[in-house]
Amino acid sequence: MANTPHTLQDEFPGEAAKISALKGSDARFARLLQEYDEVNDKVHRAETRVDAVSEEHEEALRKQRARVKDAIAAALRA
């Protein structure tokens, strides 16, 4: 279990310009970015034990983050 924040810049290096362009032109993509940031913050807080959550909830948050990340990656490839 890592407690390193998984920022979008870390997850998609070299894609900042495309992310910014899509964020401004695609409301669905902008919502995905917001959702990713929100769930990523929850994961980081759980991993660093700032928020006390069960292991099951922490794992569910990680899976949610992965699903959103996959959706972002798909949009970047389109």
N, CA, C and O atoms as a Maestro MAE file, in Angstrom:
{
 s_m_m2io_version
 :::
 2.0.0
}

f_m_ct {
 s_m_title
 :::
 protein
 m_atom[312] {
  # First column is atom index #
  i_m_mmod_type
  r_m_x_coord
  r_m_y_coord
  r_m_z_coord
  i_m_residue_number
  s_m_chain_name
  s_m_pdb_residue_name
  s_m_pdb_atom_name
  i_m_atomic_number
  :::
  1 25 0.842 -1.167 0.000 1 A "MET " " N  " 7
  2 3 0.000 0.000 0.000 1 A "MET " " CA " 6
  3 2 0.894 1.240 0.000 1 A "MET " " C  " 6
  4 15 1.694 1.450 0.912 1 A "MET " " O  " 8
  5 25 0.741 2.040 -1.027 2 A "ALA " " N  " 7
  6 3 1.516 3.273 -1.131 2 A "ALA " " CA " 6
  7 2 0.686 4.434 -0.615 2 A "ALA " " C  " 6
  8 15 -0.538 4.444 -0.743 2 A "ALA " " O  " 8
  9 25 1.359 5.403 -0.034 3 A "ASN " " N  " 7
  10 3 0.620 6.584 0.399 3 A "ASN " " CA " 6
  11 2 1.064 7.817 -0.374 3 A "ASN " " C  " 6
  12 15 0.943 8.942 0.112 3 A "ASN " " O  " 8
  13 25 1.572 7.602 -1.564 4 A "THR " " N  " 7
  14 3 1.972 8.694 -2.426 4 A "THR " " CA " 6
  15 2 0.761 9.178 -3.200 4 A "THR " " C  " 6
  16 15 0.060 8.369 -3.809 4 A "THR " " O  " 8
  17 25 0.496 10.484 -3.191 5 A "PRO " " N  " 7
  18 3 -0.637 10.980 -3.973 5 A "PRO " " CA " 6
  19 2 -0.445 10.662 -5.459 5 A "PRO " " C  " 6
  20 15 0.645 10.835 -6.004 5 A "PRO " " O  " 8
  21 25 -1.494 10.206 -6.090 6 A "HIS " " N  " 7
  22 3 -1.443 9.860 -7.509 6 A "HIS " " CA " 6
  23 2 -2.019 11.025 -8.307 6 A "HIS " " C  " 6
  24 15 -3.139 10.939 -8.809 6 A "HIS " " O  " 8
  25 25 -1.263 12.108 -8.427 7 A "THR " " N  " 7
  26 3 -1.771 13.261 -9.155 7 A "THR " " CA " 6
  27 2 -1.893 12.942 -10.633 7 A "THR " " C  " 6
  28 15 -1.201 12.062 -11.146 7 A "THR " " O  " 8
  29 25 -2.765 13.653 -11.307 8 A "LEU " " N  " 7
  30 3 -2.938 13.437 -12.739 8 A "LEU " " CA " 6
  31 2 -1.654 13.729 -13.504 8 A "LEU " " C  " 6
  32 15 -1.389 13.093 -14.524 8 A "LEU " " O  " 8
  33 25 -0.862 14.667 -13.033 9 A "GLN " " N  " 7
  34 3 0.417 14.963 -13.683 9 A "GLN " " CA " 6
  35 2 1.351 13.771 -13.598 9 A "GLN " " C  " 6
  36 15 2.100 13.500 -14.536 9 A "GLN " " O  " 8
  37 25 1.315 13.060 -12.488 10 A "ASP " " N  " 7
  38 3 2.133 11.853 -12.318 10 A "ASP " " CA " 6
  39 2 1.590 10.690 -13.144 10 A "ASP " " C  " 6
  40 15 2.353 9.913 -13.718 10 A "ASP " " O  " 8
  41 25 0.275 10.582 -13.196 11 A "GLU " " N  " 7
  42 3 -0.361 9.470 -13.893 11 A "GLU " " CA " 6
  43 2 -0.288 9.609 -15.411 11 A "GLU " " C  " 6
  44 15 -0.210 8.612 -16.129 11 A "GLU " " O  " 8
  45 25 -0.313 10.850 -15.893 12 A "PHE " " N  " 7
  46 3 -0.309 11.098 -17.335 12 A "PHE " " CA " 6
  47 2 0.770 12.124 -17.694 12 A "PHE " " C  " 6
  48 15 0.456 13.232 -18.129 12 A "PHE " " O  " 8
  49 25 2.030 11.758 -17.513 13 A "PRO " " N  " 7
  50 3 3.101 12.710 -17.823 13 A "PRO " " CA " 6
  51 2 3.088 13.049 -19.320 13 A "PRO " " C  " 6
  52 15 2.883 12.179 -20.166 13 A "PRO " " O  " 8
  53 25 3.305 14.296 -19.614 14 A "GLY " " N  " 7
  54 3 3.339 14.733 -21.003 14 A "GLY " " CA " 6
  55 2 1.974 14.988 -21.605 14 A "GLY " " C  " 6
  56 15 1.880 15.345 -22.779 14 A "GLY " " O  " 8
  57 25 0.915 14.815 -20.835 15 A "GLU " " N  " 7
  58 3 -0.447 15.005 -21.349 15 A "GLU " " CA " 6
  59 2 -1.112 16.275 -20.813 15 A "GLU " " C  " 6
  60 15 -2.313 16.461 -21.008 15 A "GLU " " O  " 8
  61 25 -0.367 17.140 -20.150 16 A "ALA " " N  " 7
  62 3 -0.956 18.317 -19.505 16 A "ALA " " CA " 6
  63 2 -1.719 19.194 -20.489 16 A "ALA " " C  " 6
  64 15 -2.817 19.659 -20.179 16 A "ALA " " O  " 8
  65 25 -1.158 19.425 -21.662 17 A "ALA " " N  " 7
  66 3 -1.819 20.296 -22.638 17 A "ALA " " CA " 6
  67 2 -3.134 19.674 -23.116 17 A "ALA " " C  " 6
  68 15 -4.144 20.367 -23.238 17 A "ALA " " O  " 8
  69 25 -3.116 18.382 -23.381 18 A "LYS " " N  " 7
  70 3 -4.331 17.705 -23.847 18 A "LYS " " CA " 6
  71 2 -5.381 17.672 -22.743 18 A "LYS " " C  " 6
  72 15 -6.568 17.868 -23.003 18 A "LYS " " O  " 8
  73 25 -4.945 17.425 -21.520 19 A "ILE " " N  " 7
  74 3 -5.875 17.419 -20.385 19 A "ILE " " CA " 6
  75 2 -6.522 18.792 -20.241 19 A "ILE " " C  " 6
  76 15 -7.736 18.894 -20.061 19 A "ILE " " O  " 8
  77 25 -5.725 19.830 -20.319 20 A "SER " " N  " 7
  78 3 -6.246 21.192 -20.187 20 A "SER " " CA " 6
  79 2 -7.230 21.517 -21.305 20 A "SER " " C  " 6
  80 15 -8.281 22.106 -21.051 20 A "SER " " O  " 8
  81 25 -6.901 21.139 -22.538 21 A "ALA " " N  " 7
  82 3 -7.783 21.409 -23.676 21 A "ALA " " CA " 6
  83 2 -9.109 20.664 -23.529 21 A "ALA " " C  " 6
  84 15 -10.177 21.238 -23.745 21 A "ALA " " O  " 8
  85 25 -9.037 19.386 -23.161 22 A "LEU " " N  " 7
  86 3 -10.265 18.610 -22.996 22 A "LEU " " CA " 6
  87 2 -11.100 19.119 -21.819 22 A "LEU " " C  " 6
  88 15 -12.330 19.122 -21.875 22 A "LEU " " O  " 8
  89 25 -10.436 19.536 -20.781 23 A "LYS " " N  " 7
  90 3 -11.144 20.056 -19.614 23 A "LYS " " CA " 6
  91 2 -11.982 21.270 -19.998 23 A "LYS " " C  " 6
  92 15 -13.095 21.452 -19.506 23 A "LYS " " O  " 8
  93 25 -11.430 22.100 -20.886 24 A "GLY " " N  " 7
  94 3 -12.148 23.301 -21.297 24 A "GLY " " CA " 6
  95 2 -13.214 23.058 -22.340 24 A "GLY " " C  " 6
  96 15 -14.128 23.870 -22.484 24 A "GLY " " O  " 8
  97 25 -13.121 21.962 -23.071 25 A "SER " " N  " 7
  98 3 -14.053 21.744 -24.178 25 A "SER " " CA " 6
  99 2 -15.038 20.596 -23.960 25 A "SER " " C  " 6
  100 15 -15.987 20.450 -24.731 25 A "SER " " O  " 8
  101 25 -14.834 19.793 -22.944 26 A "ASP " " N  " 7
  102 3 -15.651 18.600 -22.746 26 A "ASP " " CA " 6
  103 2 -16.091 18.537 -21.282 26 A "ASP " " C  " 6
  104 15 -15.299 18.224 -20.393 26 A "ASP " " O  " 8
  105 25 -17.368 18.840 -21.052 27 A "ALA " " N  " 7
  106 3 -17.883 18.884 -19.676 27 A "ALA " " CA " 6
  107 2 -17.777 17.517 -18.992 27 A "ALA " " C  " 6
  108 15 -17.504 17.449 -17.794 27 A "ALA " " O  " 8
  109 25 -17.992 16.425 -19.742 28 A "ARG " " N  " 7
  110 3 -17.885 15.091 -19.151 28 A "ARG " " CA " 6
  111 2 -16.455 14.830 -18.684 28 A "ARG " " C  " 6
  112 15 -16.239 14.291 -17.599 28 A "ARG " " O  " 8
  113 25 -15.493 15.211 -19.499 29 A "PHE " " N  " 7
  114 3 -14.089 15.031 -19.140 29 A "PHE " " CA " 6
  115 2 -13.753 15.871 -17.907 29 A "PHE " " C  " 6
  116 15 -13.054 15.403 -17.007 29 A "PHE " " O  " 8
  117 25 -14.244 17.098 -17.865 30 A "ALA " " N  " 7
  118 3 -14.000 17.959 -16.700 30 A "ALA " " CA " 6
  119 2 -14.559 17.320 -15.432 30 A "ALA " " C  " 6
  120 15 -13.940 17.397 -14.371 30 A "ALA " " O  " 8
  121 25 -15.740 16.683 -15.540 31 A "ARG " " N  " 7
  122 3 -16.321 16.000 -14.371 31 A "ARG " " CA " 6
  123 2 -15.462 14.804 -13.960 31 A "ARG " " C  " 6
  124 15 -15.293 14.538 -12.770 31 A "ARG " " O  " 8
  125 25 -14.920 14.083 -14.944 32 A "LEU " " N  " 7
  126 3 -14.026 12.965 -14.626 32 A "LEU " " CA " 6
  127 2 -12.806 13.451 -13.848 32 A "LEU " " C  " 6
  128 15 -12.390 12.821 -12.875 32 A "LEU " " O  " 8
  129 25 -12.238 14.569 -14.280 33 A "LEU " " N  " 7
  130 3 -11.072 15.118 -13.577 33 A "LEU " " CA " 6
  131 2 -11.424 15.479 -12.142 33 A "LEU " " C  " 6
  132 15 -10.659 15.203 -11.218 33 A "LEU " " O  " 8
  133 25 -12.579 16.094 -11.962 34 A "GLN " " N  " 7
  134 3 -13.013 16.469 -10.620 34 A "GLN " " CA " 6
  135 2 -13.246 15.228 -9.765 34 A "GLN " " C  " 6
  136 15 -12.850 15.181 -8.600 34 A "GLN " " O  " 8
  137 25 -13.890 14.229 -10.352 35 A "GLU " " N  " 7
  138 3 -14.137 12.984 -9.621 35 A "GLU " " CA " 6
  139 2 -12.819 12.307 -9.243 35 A "GLU " " C  " 6
  140 15 -12.664 11.813 -8.127 35 A "GLU " " O  " 8
  141 25 -11.877 12.290 -10.181 36 A "TYR " " N  " 7
  142 3 -10.574 11.676 -9.896 36 A "TYR " " CA " 6
  143 2 -9.912 12.381 -8.712 36 A "TYR " " C  " 6
  144 15 -9.442 11.728 -7.780 36 A "TYR " " O  " 8
  145 25 -9.877 13.708 -8.750 37 A "ASP " " N  " 7
  146 3 -9.240 14.451 -7.660 37 A "ASP " " CA " 6
  147 2 -9.911 14.167 -6.322 37 A "ASP " " C  " 6
  148 15 -9.237 14.004 -5.305 37 A "ASP " " O  " 8
  149 25 -11.240 14.108 -6.329 38 A "GLU " " N  " 7
  150 3 -11.967 13.867 -5.082 38 A "GLU " " CA " 6
  151 2 -11.680 12.479 -4.519 38 A "GLU " " C  " 6
  152 15 -11.379 12.337 -3.334 38 A "GLU " " O  " 8
  153 25 -11.774 11.462 -5.364 39 A "VAL " " N  " 7
  154 3 -11.539 10.105 -4.864 39 A "VAL " " CA " 6
  155 2 -10.066 9.895 -4.534 39 A "VAL " " C  " 6
  156 15 -9.742 9.181 -3.585 39 A "VAL " " O  " 8
  157 25 -9.181 10.501 -5.297 40 A "ASN " " N  " 7
  158 3 -7.756 10.385 -5.015 40 A "ASN " " CA " 6
  159 2 -7.424 10.989 -3.648 40 A "ASN " " C  " 6
  160 15 -6.616 10.439 -2.899 40 A "ASN " " O  " 8
  161 25 -8.049 12.117 -3.333 41 A "ASP " " N  " 7
  162 3 -7.842 12.712 -2.008 41 A "ASP " " CA " 6
  163 2 -8.325 11.774 -0.905 41 A "ASP " " C  " 6
  164 15 -7.675 11.630 0.131 41 A "ASP " " O  " 8
  165 25 -9.486 11.131 -1.142 42 A "LYS " " N  " 7
  166 3 -10.018 10.196 -0.142 42 A "LYS " " CA " 6
  167 2 -9.074 9.011 0.046 42 A "LYS " " C  " 6
  168 15 -8.835 8.574 1.172 42 A "LYS " " O  " 8
  169 25 -8.542 8.495 -1.056 43 A "VAL " " N  " 7
  170 3 -7.602 7.374 -0.962 43 A "VAL " " CA " 6
  171 2 -6.364 7.788 -0.179 43 A "VAL " " C  " 6
  172 15 -5.914 7.069 0.714 43 A "VAL " " O  " 8
  173 25 -5.822 8.941 -0.515 44 A "HIS " " N  " 7
  174 3 -4.611 9.402 0.163 44 A "HIS " " CA " 6
  175 2 -4.858 9.602 1.666 44 A "HIS " " C  " 6
  176 15 -4.015 9.242 2.488 44 A "HIS " " O  " 8
  177 25 -6.013 10.177 2.018 45 A "ARG " " N  " 7
  178 3 -6.330 10.388 3.429 45 A "ARG " " CA " 6
  179 2 -6.503 9.051 4.153 45 A "ARG " " C  " 6
  180 15 -6.120 8.918 5.315 45 A "ARG " " O  " 8
  181 25 -7.076 8.072 3.472 46 A "ALA " " N  " 7
  182 3 -7.238 6.746 4.080 46 A "ALA " " CA " 6
  183 2 -5.887 6.062 4.251 46 A "ALA " " C  " 6
  184 15 -5.612 5.474 5.297 46 A "ALA " " O  " 8
  185 25 -5.041 6.137 3.221 47 A "GLU " " N  " 7
  186 3 -3.736 5.473 3.277 47 A "GLU " " CA " 6
  187 2 -2.818 6.077 4.329 47 A "GLU " " C  " 6
  188 15 -2.008 5.369 4.928 47 A "GLU " " O  " 8
  189 25 -2.937 7.377 4.557 48 A "THR " " N  " 7
  190 3 -2.087 8.036 5.547 48 A "THR " " CA " 6
  191 2 -2.732 8.053 6.932 48 A "THR " " C  " 6
  192 15 -2.203 8.631 7.881 48 A "THR " " O  " 8
  193 25 -3.891 7.398 7.013 49 A "ARG " " N  " 7
  194 3 -4.620 7.243 8.270 49 A "ARG " " CA " 6
  195 2 -5.120 8.565 8.840 49 A "ARG " " C  " 6
  196 15 -5.346 8.675 10.046 49 A "ARG " " O  " 8
  197 25 -5.294 9.566 7.988 50 A "VAL " " N  " 7
  198 3 -5.935 10.813 8.418 50 A "VAL " " CA " 6
  199 2 -7.410 10.532 8.674 50 A "VAL " " C  " 6
  200 15 -7.990 11.019 9.644 50 A "VAL " " O  " 8
  201 25 -8.013 9.732 7.779 51 A "ASP " " N  " 7
  202 3 -9.397 9.299 7.948 51 A "ASP " " CA " 6
  203 2 -9.393 7.806 8.259 51 A "ASP " " C  " 6
  204 15 -8.766 7.017 7.553 51 A "ASP " " O  " 8
  205 25 -10.088 7.433 9.308 52 A "ALA " " N  " 7
  206 3 -10.173 6.023 9.677 52 A "ALA " " CA " 6
  207 2 -11.268 5.351 8.858 52 A "ALA " " C  " 6
  208 15 -12.452 5.647 9.017 52 A "ALA " " O  " 8
  209 25 -10.854 4.445 7.984 53 A "VAL " " N  " 7
  210 3 -11.808 3.683 7.175 53 A "VAL " " CA " 6
  211 2 -11.402 2.216 7.221 53 A "VAL " " C  " 6
  212 15 -10.256 1.878 7.516 53 A "VAL " " O  " 8
  213 25 -12.357 1.368 6.925 54 A "SER " " N  " 7
  214 3 -12.051 -0.068 6.901 54 A "SER " " CA " 6
  215 2 -11.177 -0.378 5.688 54 A "SER " " C  " 6
  216 15 -11.123 0.389 4.727 54 A "SER " " O  " 8
  217 25 -10.497 -1.517 5.756 55 A "GLU " " N  " 7
  218 3 -9.676 -1.948 4.622 55 A "GLU " " CA " 6
  219 2 -10.541 -2.139 3.383 55 A "GLU " " C  " 6
  220 15 -10.114 -1.846 2.267 55 A "GLU " " O  " 8
  221 25 -11.750 -2.627 3.585 56 A "GLU " " N  " 7
  222 3 -12.663 -2.851 2.461 56 A "GLU " " CA " 6
  223 2 -13.037 -1.530 1.794 56 A "GLU " " C  " 6
  224 15 -13.073 -1.438 0.567 56 A "GLU " " O  " 8
  225 25 -13.314 -0.513 2.601 57 A "HIS " " N  " 7
  226 3 -13.670 0.793 2.054 57 A "HIS " " CA " 6
  227 2 -12.471 1.411 1.329 57 A "HIS " " C  " 6
  228 15 -12.620 1.998 0.258 57 A "HIS " " O  " 8
  229 25 -11.308 1.277 1.909 58 A "GLU " " N  " 7
  230 3 -10.096 1.802 1.278 58 A "GLU " " CA " 6
  231 2 -9.872 1.116 -0.080 58 A "GLU " " C  " 6
  232 15 -9.533 1.777 -1.061 58 A "GLU " " O  " 8
  233 25 -10.058 -0.182 -0.129 59 A "GLU " " N  " 7
  234 3 -9.906 -0.920 -1.383 59 A "GLU " " CA " 6
  235 2 -10.962 -0.486 -2.401 59 A "GLU " " C  " 6
  236 15 -10.663 -0.363 -3.588 59 A "GLU " " O  " 8
  237 25 -12.178 -0.258 -1.948 60 A "ALA " " N  " 7
  238 3 -13.240 0.207 -2.847 60 A "ALA " " CA " 6
  239 2 -12.895 1.580 -3.421 60 A "ALA " " C  " 6
  240 15 -13.149 1.849 -4.595 60 A "ALA " " O  " 8
  241 25 -12.319 2.439 -2.594 61 A "LEU " " N  " 7
  242 3 -11.891 3.754 -3.077 61 A "LEU " " CA " 6
  243 2 -10.791 3.612 -4.131 61 A "LEU " " C  " 6
  244 15 -10.802 4.313 -5.143 61 A "LEU " " O  " 8
  245 25 -9.856 2.718 -3.895 62 A "ARG " " N  " 7
  246 3 -8.786 2.495 -4.880 62 A "ARG " " CA " 6
  247 2 -9.351 2.001 -6.211 62 A "ARG " " C  " 6
  248 15 -8.912 2.431 -7.278 62 A "ARG " " O  " 8
  249 25 -10.320 1.104 -6.139 63 A "LYS " " N  " 7
  250 3 -10.949 0.590 -7.362 63 A "LYS " " CA " 6
  251 2 -11.717 1.687 -8.089 63 A "LYS " " C  " 6
  252 15 -11.701 1.755 -9.318 63 A "LYS " " O  " 8
  253 25 -12.388 2.542 -7.329 64 A "GLN " " N  " 7
  254 3 -13.100 3.663 -7.942 64 A "GLN " " CA " 6
  255 2 -12.110 4.594 -8.645 64 A "GLN " " C  " 6
  256 15 -12.358 5.045 -9.763 64 A "GLN " " O  " 8
  257 25 -10.993 4.873 -7.982 65 A "ARG " " N  " 7
  258 3 -9.968 5.730 -8.582 65 A "ARG " " CA " 6
  259 2 -9.443 5.109 -9.876 65 A "ARG " " C  " 6
  260 15 -9.238 5.813 -10.865 65 A "ARG " " O  " 8
  261 25 -9.229 3.808 -9.869 66 A "ALA " " N  " 7
  262 3 -8.732 3.124 -11.066 66 A "ALA " " CA " 6
  263 2 -9.737 3.209 -12.209 66 A "ALA " " C  " 6
  264 15 -9.353 3.408 -13.361 66 A "ALA " " O  " 8
  265 25 -11.033 3.058 -11.892 67 A "ARG " " N  " 7
  266 3 -12.060 3.157 -12.938 67 A "ARG " " CA " 6
  267 2 -12.082 4.553 -13.552 67 A "ARG " " C  " 6
  268 15 -12.184 4.697 -14.771 67 A "ARG " " O  " 8
  269 25 -11.987 5.571 -12.718 68 A "VAL " " N  " 7
  270 3 -11.998 6.946 -13.228 68 A "VAL " " CA " 6
  271 2 -10.731 7.214 -14.037 68 A "VAL " " C  " 6
  272 15 -10.786 7.854 -15.086 68 A "VAL " " O  " 8
  273 25 -9.607 6.731 -13.556 69 A "LYS " " N  " 7
  274 3 -8.354 6.892 -14.288 69 A "LYS " " CA " 6
  275 2 -8.440 6.220 -15.657 69 A "LYS " " C  " 6
  276 15 -7.976 6.779 -16.651 69 A "LYS " " O  " 8
  277 25 -9.025 5.039 -15.714 70 A "ASP " " N  " 7
  278 3 -9.218 4.351 -16.994 70 A "ASP " " CA " 6
  279 2 -10.090 5.162 -17.936 70 A "ASP " " C  " 6
  280 15 -9.813 5.217 -19.135 70 A "ASP " " O  " 8
  281 25 -11.132 5.790 -17.422 71 A "ALA " " N  " 7
  282 3 -12.011 6.618 -18.249 71 A "ALA " " CA " 6
  283 2 -11.261 7.842 -18.772 71 A "ALA " " C  " 6
  284 15 -11.450 8.248 -19.918 71 A "ALA " " O  " 8
  285 25 -10.413 8.425 -17.930 72 A "ILE " " N  " 7
  286 3 -9.600 9.569 -18.360 72 A "ILE " " CA " 6
  287 2 -8.628 9.126 -19.441 72 A "ILE " " C  " 6
  288 15 -8.467 9.809 -20.453 72 A "ILE " " O  " 8
  289 25 -7.985 7.997 -19.236 73 A "ALA " " N  " 7
  290 3 -7.029 7.482 -20.224 73 A "ALA " " CA " 6
  291 2 -7.725 7.221 -21.552 73 A "ALA " " C  " 6
  292 15 -7.171 7.533 -22.606 73 A "ALA " " O  " 8
  293 25 -8.919 6.661 -21.523 74 A "ALA " " N  " 7
  294 3 -9.665 6.390 -22.752 74 A "ALA " " CA " 6
  295 2 -9.991 7.691 -23.482 74 A "ALA " " C  " 6
  296 15 -9.894 7.757 -24.708 74 A "ALA " " O  " 8
  297 25 -10.374 8.716 -22.738 75 A "ALA " " N  " 7
  298 3 -10.691 10.006 -23.349 75 A "ALA " " CA " 6
  299 2 -9.435 10.636 -23.961 75 A "ALA " " C  " 6
  300 15 -9.514 11.291 -25.000 75 A "ALA " " O  " 8
  301 25 -8.298 10.443 -23.329 76 A "LEU " " N  " 7
  302 3 -7.052 11.005 -23.866 76 A "LEU " " CA " 6
  303 2 -6.626 10.272 -25.142 76 A "LEU " " C  " 6
  304 15 -5.990 10.868 -26.011 76 A "LEU " " O  " 8
  305 25 -6.964 9.008 -25.260 77 A "ARG " " N  " 7
  306 3 -6.614 8.240 -26.457 77 A "ARG " " CA " 6
  307 2 -7.550 8.514 -27.627 77 A "ARG " " C  " 6
  308 15 -7.181 8.317 -28.785 77 A "ARG " " O  " 8
  309 25 -8.771 8.972 -27.319 78 A "ALA " " N  " 7
  310 3 -9.789 9.176 -28.370 78 A "ALA " " CA " 6
  311 2 -9.433 10.318 -29.299 78 A "ALA " " C  " 6
  312 15 -10.184 10.614 -30.229 78 A "ALA " " O  " 8
  :::
 }
 m_bond[311] {
  # First column is bond index #
  i_m_from
  i_m_to
  i_m_order
  :::
  1 1 2 1
  2 2 3 1
  3 3 4 2
  4 3 5 1
  5 5 6 1
  6 6 7 1
  7 7 8 2
  8 7 9 1
  9 9 10 1
  10 10 11 1
  11 11 12 2
  12 11 13 1
  13 13 14 1
  14 14 15 1
  15 15 16 2
  16 15 17 1
  17 17 18 1
  18 18 19 1
  19 19 20 2
  20 19 21 1
  21 21 22 1
  22 22 23 1
  23 23 24 2
  24 23 25 1
  25 25 26 1
  26 26 27 1
  27 27 28 2
  28 27 29 1
  29 29 30 1
  30 30 31 1
  31 31 32 2
  32 31 33 1
  33 33 34 1
  34 34 35 1
  35 35 36 2
  36 35 37 1
  37 37 38 1
  38 38 39 1
  39 39 40 2
  40 39 41 1
  41 41 42 1
  42 42 43 1
  43 43 44 2
  44 43 45 1
  45 45 46 1
  46 46 47 1
  47 47 48 2
  48 47 49 1
  49 49 50 1
  50 50 51 1
  51 51 52 2
  52 51 53 1
  53 53 54 1
  54 54 55 1
  55 55 56 2
  56 55 57 1
  57 57 58 1
  58 58 59 1
  59 59 60 2
  60 59 61 1
  61 61 62 1
  62 62 63 1
  63 63 64 2
  64 63 65 1
  65 65 66 1
  66 66 67 1
  67 67 68 2
  68 67 69 1
  69 69 70 1
  70 70 71 1
  71 71 72 2
  72 71 73 1
  73 73 74 1
  74 74 75 1
  75 75 76 2
  76 75 77 1
  77 77 78 1
  78 78 79 1
  79 79 80 2
  80 79 81 1
  81 81 82 1
  82 82 83 1
  83 83 84 2
  84 83 85 1
  85 85 86 1
  86 86 87 1
  87 87 88 2
  88 87 89 1
  89 89 90 1
  90 90 91 1
  91 91 92 2
  92 91 93 1
  93 93 94 1
  94 94 95 1
  95 95 96 2
  96 95 97 1
  97 97 98 1
  98 98 99 1
  99 99 100 2
  100 99 101 1
  101 101 102 1
  102 102 103 1
  103 103 104 2
  104 103 105 1
  105 105 106 1
  106 106 107 1
  107 107 108 2
  108 107 109 1
  109 109 110 1
  110 110 111 1
  111 111 112 2
  112 111 113 1
  113 113 114 1
  114 114 115 1
  115 115 116 2
  116 115 117 1
  117 117 118 1
  118 118 119 1
  119 119 120 2
  120 119 121 1
  121 121 122 1
  122 122 123 1
  123 123 124 2
  124 123 125 1
  125 125 126 1
  126 126 127 1
  127 127 128 2
  128 127 129 1
  129 129 130 1
  130 130 131 1
  131 131 132 2
  132 131 133 1
  133 133 134 1
  134 134 135 1
  135 135 136 2
  136 135 137 1
  137 137 138 1
  138 138 139 1
  139 139 140 2
  140 139 141 1
  141 141 142 1
  142 142 143 1
  143 143 144 2
  144 143 145 1
  145 145 146 1
  146 146 147 1
  147 147 148 2
  148 147 149 1
  149 149 150 1
  150 150 151 1
  151 151 152 2
  152 151 153 1
  153 153 154 1
  154 154 155 1
  155 155 156 2
  156 155 157 1
  157 157 158 1
  158 158 159 1
  159 159 160 2
  160 159 161 1
  161 161 162 1
  162 162 163 1
  163 163 164 2
  164 163 165 1
  165 165 166 1
  166 166 167 1
  167 167 168 2
  168 167 169 1
  169 169 170 1
  170 170 171 1
  171 171 172 2
  172 171 173 1
  173 173 174 1
  174 174 175 1
  175 175 176 2
  176 175 177 1
  177 177 178 1
  178 178 179 1
  179 179 180 2
  180 179 181 1
  181 181 182 1
  182 182 183 1
  183 183 184 2
  184 183 185 1
  185 185 186 1
  186 186 187 1
  187 187 188 2
  188 187 189 1
  189 189 190 1
  190 190 191 1
  191 191 192 2
  192 191 193 1
  193 193 194 1
  194 194 195 1
  195 195 196 2
  196 195 197 1
  197 197 198 1
  198 198 199 1
  199 199 200 2
  200 199 201 1
  201 201 202 1
  202 202 203 1
  203 203 204 2
  204 203 205 1
  205 205 206 1
  206 206 207 1
  207 207 208 2
  208 207 209 1
  209 209 210 1
  210 210 211 1
  211 211 212 2
  212 211 213 1
  213 213 214 1
  214 214 215 1
  215 215 216 2
  216 215 217 1
  217 217 218 1
  218 218 219 1
  219 219 220 2
  220 219 221 1
  221 221 222 1
  222 222 223 1
  223 223 224 2
  224 223 225 1
  225 225 226 1
  226 226 227 1
  227 227 228 2
  228 227 229 1
  229 229 230 1
  230 230 231 1
  231 231 232 2
  232 231 233 1
  233 233 234 1
  234 234 235 1
  235 235 236 2
  236 235 237 1
  237 237 238 1
  238 238 239 1
  239 239 240 2
  240 239 241 1
  241 241 242 1
  242 242 243 1
  243 243 244 2
  244 243 245 1
  245 245 246 1
  246 246 247 1
  247 247 248 2
  248 247 249 1
  249 249 250 1
  250 250 251 1
  251 251 252 2
  252 251 253 1
  253 253 254 1
  254 254 255 1
  255 255 256 2
  256 255 257 1
  257 257 258 1
  258 258 259 1
  259 259 260 2
  260 259 261 1
  261 261 262 1
  262 262 263 1
  263 263 264 2
  264 263 265 1
  265 265 266 1
  266 266 267 1
  267 267 268 2
  268 267 269 1
  269 269 270 1
  270 270 271 1
  271 271 272 2
  272 271 273 1
  273 273 274 1
  274 274 275 1
  275 275 276 2
  276 275 277 1
  277 277 278 1
  278 278 279 1
  279 279 280 2
  280 279 281 1
  281 281 282 1
  282 282 283 1
  283 283 284 2
  284 283 285 1
  285 285 286 1
  286 286 287 1
  287 287 288 2
  288 287 289 1
  289 289 290 1
  290 290 291 1
  291 291 292 2
  292 291 293 1
  293 293 294 1
  294 294 295 1
  295 295 296 2
  296 295 297 1
  297 297 298 1
  298 298 299 1
  299 299 300 2
  300 299 301 1
  301 301 302 1
  302 302 303 1
  303 303 304 2
  304 303 305 1
  305 305 306 1
  306 306 307 1
  307 307 308 2
  308 307 309 1
  309 309 310 1
  310 310 311 1
  311 311 312 2
  :::
 }
}
